[in-house]
Amino acid sequence: MRMVAWLAILGMTWVGCSRPEETTVRKPHAKSQSRAQSADEKALEELGEKVYATFVSGKSSELKPLTLWGVPEPELDRAMQAVYIADAKTSLAQLETIPATNRTALHKGSIQERKAFLAKPDEKFKAMKSSLQKELDLIKTAHLKLFEEHTGQSAQDRGLDWSRADGPNVLVRRGVDANSAMPQAAVEVFFSLGGDNYKLQLNTCVKLPEHGWCVAEGFAWIDLVAEAAVNKMWMQDFPAAQVRARDEKKRLFVGFTGSDWCPPCIALHEKVLSTKAFLNYAKESFVLVTVDFPKNKIQPNNLAQANQILARAFHVDSFPAVLILEANGTEVHRVSGYDGAAPSDYLKALKNKLNP
């Protein structure tokens, strides 16, 4: 099935996510789209405000009704089965528009897979339920862990005083799948604690049938000052980065990522690529380049097209993927996926490959 937000979670392993297919999005009538977006954006803003309020209160139990893992199991089962069926029908119809003579083995396999699912949806969904529950448990654990790290005594020890919180300012970022079987969006919640500015990023929120909007994937806690410093080191213009690498006699460190929807990409960025240990090493050795494929961020068309060309040229079909290149584009080393390694272990493995 085509990957909508929750199907994307099920379709990935921890270490990597598939690169989205290049598609042309058919937009609904502008007037009806505007009304739908207005109602959804209001609901998403309220969701962001409620999540923020749980952090201020320090009560993790208040997160449950705002998340996918907090939806009662019978409700979730009905809604998810409806999503799978609707998405399979839509995807099958799109695939069958491809002339039979032009269908690849992948096309034919996908058509058979969707037809098999639609022939016995109850049976197929029953087999998928255990995977659903495992993923929900992982997301619940991640939510509660981040919540505990940034509230309570441990947060106070780091100077996070929620009694001095000022906010929130909620920004809703709509994704390309806003009109799919299960619409999705990202929500960013800006606030300050004792004068320091932060962002709580709800990377993927989904609109569950008969339930409404809820948080489906992990939170990201971002120190805006530190993030701005990190972002200054990463280039997006690949040809310009090549020139800089040549002039500075460095290699290129090129990160292919889905920065706002791919959990292992987000984890790699937070746990490794934004740490002082990595950035200090990179400053001496590399010109850093990010090749991003976001779902909920606004990206200029020319940059999006350039990134697609790079992914095809370097045969990148899953994220995260890190390529070490010479300035002329010759590939030296590649790291596919991320298994949760600590920064020291990640750097050690990288250095061993580059300087055996």
C-alpha positions in Angstrom: 0.0 0.0 0.0 1.1 3.6 -0.6 2.6 5.1 2.5 0.3 7.4 4.5 1.5 8.5 7.9 0.7 5.4 9.9 1.4 3.0 7.0 4.9 4.5 6.8 5.5 3.6 10.4 4.6 -0.1 9.7 6.5 -0.2 6.5 9.9 0.7 8.0 12.4 -1.0 10.2 14.1 1.1 13.0 17.2 1.6 10.9 15.6 3.1 7.8 12.7 4.5 5.9 11.9 4.1 2.2 12.3 7.1 0.0 8.9 8.5 -1.1 7.9 7.9 -4.7 7.8 11.0 -6.9 4.1 11.7 -7.4 1.9 14.4 -8.8 -0.6 15.5 -6.2 -4.1 16.1 -7.4 -5.6 19.0 -5.4 -9.2 19.4 -4.6 -11.4 22.4 -5.5 -9.7 25.4 -3.9 -12.9 26.6 -2.0 -13.6 23.2 -0.3 -9.8 22.7 0.3 -9.7 26.1 2.1 -12.6 25.2 4.4 -11.2 21.8 5.2 -7.8 23.2 6.0 -9.2 25.9 8.2 -11.1 23.4 10.3 -8.1 21.0 10.5 -5.6 23.7 11.3 -7.8 24.9 14.2 -7.9 21.3 15.5 -4.2 20.9 15.1 -3.5 24.2 16.9 -5.6 23.0 19.8 -3.7 19.7 19.8 -0.4 21.5 20.0 -1.7 23.7 22.8 -3.0 20.6 24.8 0.4 18.8 24.4 2.2 21.9 25.7 -0.3 22.1 28.6 0.6 18.6 29.7 4.3 19.6 29.9 3.4 22.6 32.0 1.2 20.5 34.3 3.9 17.7 34.6 1.2 15.1 34.4 2.1 12.4 31.8 -1.3 10.8 32.1 -2.7 13.8 30.2 -0.7 12.8 27.1 -2.7 9.6 26.6 -5.9 11.1 25.0 -3.7 13.2 22.7 -1.9 10.3 21.1 -2.5 7.3 18.8 -1.4 4.9 21.5 -4.1 6.4 23.7 -6.9 5.5 21.4 -9.0 2.5 22.8 -8.1 -0.6 21.0 -11.5 -1.4 19.4 -11.7 2.2 18.1 -8.2 2.0 16.7 -8.8 -1.4 15.0 -11.9 -0.1 13.3 -10.3 3.1 12.1 -7.1 1.5 11.0 -8.8 -1.2 9.0 -10.9 1.5 7.3 -7.7 3.4 6.5 -6.0 0.3 5.0 -9.0 -0.5 2.8 -9.4 3.0 1.5 -5.7 3.4 0.8 -5.5 0.0 -0.9 -8.4 0.9 -3.2 -6.9 4.3 -4.1 -3.5 2.9 -4.7 -4.8 0.0 -6.8 -6.8 2.4 -9.0 -3.6 4.5 -9.5 -1.5 1.4 -10.4 -4.1 0.1 -12.8 -3.9 3.3 -14.8 -0.4 2.2 -15.9 -0.7 0.5 -19.3 0.0 -3.3 -18.9 2.9 -3.1 -21.3 4.6 -0.5 -19.1 4.2 -2.3 -15.8 7.4 -3.4 -14.1 7.7 -6.5 -11.8 7.3 -4.1 -8.8 4.1 -2.7 -10.3 2.7 -6.2 -10.9 3.6 -7.3 -7.4 2.1 -4.3 -5.8 -1.2 -4.8 -7.7 -1.4 -8.5 -6.6 -0.6 -7.4 -3.0 -3.5 -4.9 -2.9 -5.9 -7.2 -4.6 -5.1 -10.0 -2.0 -5.6 -7.5 0.8 -9.0 -6.3 -0.5 -10.2 -9.8 -1.1 -9.8 -10.7 2.6 -9.3 -7.4 4.6 -10.4 -8.9 7.9 -8.0 -11.7 7.7 -5.1 -9.6 6.5 -5.7 -6.9 9.1 -5.8 -9.5 11.9 -2.3 -10.6 11.0 -1.1 -7.0 11.1 -2.5 -6.1 14.5 0.5 -7.4 16.5 2.9 -5.2 14.5 0.6 -2.2 15.1 0.6 -2.8 18.9 4.4 -3.2 19.0 4.9 0.1 17.2 2.4 1.8 19.5 4.3 0.5 22.5 7.6 1.9 21.1 6.0 5.3 20.5 4.4 5.4 23.9 7.8 4.6 25.5 9.5 7.3 23.5 6.8 9.9 24.4 6.9 9.2 28.1 10.7 9.1 28.1 11.0 12.5 26.5 8.3 13.8 28.8 10.1 12.7 31.9 13.4 14.1 30.7 11.9 17.6 30.4 9.6 17.8 33.4 10.0 17.0 37.1 13.2 17.1 39.1 15.6 16.1 36.3 14.3 19.1 34.3 14.7 21.5 37.2 18.2 20.3 37.7 18.9 21.4 34.1 17.2 24.8 34.7 13.9 24.0 33.0 11.4 25.8 35.3 7.9 25.3 33.9 6.5 27.8 36.4 8.3 30.5 34.2 7.0 29.1 30.9 5.8 31.6 28.3 3.8 30.3 25.4 2.7 28.5 23.3 2.9 29.8 19.8 1.7 26.9 17.6 2.6 26.5 13.9 0.9 23.9 11.8 2.8 22.5 8.8 0.5 20.6 6.3 1.8 17.6 4.4 1.3 16.4 0.9 -0.9 13.6 2.1 -3.5 16.0 3.6 -6.3 14.5 1.5 -5.3 10.8 1.8 -7.1 8.0 3.7 -5.5 9.3 6.9 -4.4 12.9 6.6 -1.2 14.0 8.3 0.5 17.2 9.4 3.3 18.3 11.6 2.9 20.7 14.5 5.6 22.9 16.0 5.0 24.4 19.5 7.3 27.4 20.3 7.7 28.6 23.9 10.3 29.9 26.3 11.4 28.8 29.8 13.2 31.3 31.9 14.1 33.4 28.8 15.5 30.4 26.8 13.6 29.6 23.6 12.5 26.1 22.7 10.4 24.2 20.1 8.4 21.0 20.8 8.0 19.3 17.4 5.2 16.9 16.9 6.7 15.2 13.8 3.6 13.4 12.5 0.0 14.0 13.6 -2.7 12.0 11.9 -6.5 12.4 11.5 -7.9 9.1 12.5 -11.4 8.3 11.1 -14.1 8.9 13.6 -11.6 10.1 16.2 -9.8 13.3 15.0 -6.3 14.5 15.1 -3.7 12.9 17.4 0.1 12.5 17.7 1.2 9.4 15.8 5.0 9.6 16.1 7.7 10.9 18.3 8.2 14.3 19.8 11.4 16.3 19.2 12.6 18.8 21.9 14.7 21.5 20.2 16.8 24.2 21.8 16.3 26.9 19.1 19.7 28.7 19.8 21.6 25.4 19.6 19.7 24.3 16.5 20.4 27.6 14.7 24.1 27.1 15.3 24.0 23.5 14.0 22.0 24.5 10.9 24.6 27.1 9.9 27.1 24.3 9.3 24.9 22.4 6.9 24.6 23.4 3.2 21.7 22.5 0.9 23.3 23.6 -2.4 25.3 20.5 -3.6 27.3 22.2 -6.4 28.3 25.0 -4.1 29.3 22.5 -1.4 31.5 20.7 -4.0 33.3 24.0 -4.8 33.8 24.7 -1.1 35.1 21.1 -0.5 37.6 21.5 -3.3 38.8 24.9 -2.1 39.2 23.7 1.5 40.6 20.3 0.5 37.9 18.4 2.4 35.4 15.6 1.7 31.7 16.0 1.5 29.5 14.5 4.2 26.1 14.2 2.5 23.1 13.2 4.6 20.0 12.0 2.8 17.0 12.4 5.2 13.3 12.7 5.7 13.8 15.3 8.5 10.2 15.6 9.7 8.7 12.2 9.2 11.4 9.4 9.3 12.0 8.4 12.9 15.6 7.0 12.4 16.5 10.1 10.5 15.3 12.3 13.3 17.1 10.1 15.9 20.4 10.3 13.9 20.1 14.1 13.8 19.4 14.4 17.5 21.7 11.8 18.9 24.7 12.2 16.5 24.7 14.8 13.9 23.9 17.8 16.2 26.3 16.8 19.0 29.5 18.7 19.7 31.6 15.6 19.3 30.4 15.1 15.7 30.4 18.8 14.7 33.9 19.3 16.1 35.2 16.3 14.0 33.2 17.4 10.9 34.5 21.0 11.1 38.0 19.7 10.4 37.2 16.9 7.9 34.0 17.7 5.9 31.7 20.1 4.2 28.3 19.1 5.5 25.4 18.8 3.1 21.8 17.9 3.8 19.6 16.4 1.1 16.1 16.6 2.6 12.8 15.0 1.5 10.4 16.6 4.0 6.6 15.9 4.1 5.5 18.8 6.2 8.0 21.6 5.6 7.8 24.1 2.8 10.7 23.5 0.3 11.4 25.5 -2.9 10.6 23.5 -6.0 14.0 23.9 -7.5 15.6 22.4 -4.3 13.1 19.5 -4.2 13.8 18.7 -7.8 17.6 18.9 -7.2 17.3 16.6 -4.3 15.4 14.0 -6.3 18.1 14.2 -9.0 20.8 13.6 -6.4 18.9 10.6 -4.9 18.6 9.0 -8.3 22.3 9.8 -9.2 23.6 8.2 -6.1 21.0 5.4 -6.0 19.6 6.4 -2.6 16.2 4.7 -2.0 16.0 4.7 1.8 16.7 7.1 4.7 18.8 8.0 6.5 21.7 7.5 4.1 25.1 9.2 4.7 27.5 9.4 1.8 31.2 10.4 2.1 32.3 11.8 -1.2 35.3 13.4 -2.7 34.8 17.0 -3.9 34.4 15.7 -7.5 31.5 13.4 -6.4 33.4 10.1 -6.2 31.9 8.0 -3.4 34.3 7.0 -0.7 31.9 5.4 1.9 28.2 4.9 2.6 26.3 4.4 5.8 22.7 3.2 5.4 20.2 3.5 8.2 20.8 4.2 11.9 20.7 1.6 14.7 20.7 4.0 17.6 24.5 4.0 18.1 26.0 6.5 20.5 27.9 9.5 19.0 31.3 8.0 20.1 30.5 4.6 18.5 29.1 6.2 15.3 32.3 8.3 14.9 34.6 5.5 15.7 33.0 3.3 13.0 33.2 6.2 10.6 36.8 7.0 11.3 37.8 3.3 11.0 36.3 3.1 7.6 37.8 6.3 6.4 41.2 5.8 8.0 41.7 2.0 8.4 
